[in-house]
Amino acid sequence: MWPFITWFMINGIIVLGETPVAKITVTQTKEINYYLLTKGDTLKIKVKGPTWLRVYTRIIWHPDMGETATYKIIVEEDDLTTKVIRKTTERSNNSHLNGKPISKWRSFYVYVPPDTHTYRFYLWEAPSDTMLVRFRFQAPRPWTMLTPISYIRQLEAIERERIVTYYTGDADTPVVIKVDGPNKLKVVSRLLLDYTAIGRKVYTITIYEGEKLLKRITHVTCRSETVTFKDEPRFVPSVAGVTYLDIARGTHILKILPNPDAGEVGFIFYVRGD
């Protein structure tokens, strides 16, 4: 049986209700407490702001789940606002729950405004019926722009009355970046569309390190109504697509390229600052 806690407070976070607690073995010598949240149940906490809360999540891993799994979490604040958090993960090789396999952790941030607020967490959609959750007071690091080492050309775009530089690449000439880890990479991409373009457009972004495929993601977009290119009258940018990639420890040279039908695509790269 899981141990139950009806009222628990740690570092200013009050967990309300009978939420089971599990000790996850990360290595042979380290155990970390996670709250167990199953589909149909609620994890309810009370936090005093202003502060930032980092929420770590994992799911129980089943043999039929393949290489990756995606799950969705609902976060409610004071019964007034609702957010849906989507995470994609894979099986952990280092952590387990009483010998059972679990996923690698994935996290997100919640800003807690001044005064005391109540948050409810639900496991909405997942290939597993159990999620593991833990909390930590930690603010997100700011995003810092990363300049590529190789690309086709630079394009300046006007976004929210400011100038932003995009670096372009295509299927034959990928954009190449150098990034140090551990870190998180954020890739913002926009298609270069003809002014006559209408309707939805679909394109794929692929990230390689050498010949190793790190990530491939498909974006569905359309013509932007608010962003324009400053000195490129032939094209109009699409609505931005955003791709995230966790960067392992060490220095990495990455190639980022779109599918051939996408043509030339503009990119901006960010990493978490210090």
Secondary structure, DSSP 8 states (H G I E B T S, - for coil): ---EEEEEEETTEEEEEEEEEEEEEEETTEEEEEEEEETT--EEEEEEEEEEEEEEEEEB--GGG-SEEEEEEEEEETTTEEEEEEEEEEEEEEEEETTEEEE--EEEEEEEEEEEEEEEEEEEE-SSSEEEEEEEE-----EEEE--SB-S-EEEEEETTEEEEEEEE-SSS-EEEEEEEEEEEEEEEEEEEETT--S-EEEEEEEEETTEEEEEEEEEE-B-SS-EESS-TTEEEB--EEEEEEEEEEEEEEEEEE-GGG-SEEEEEEEE--
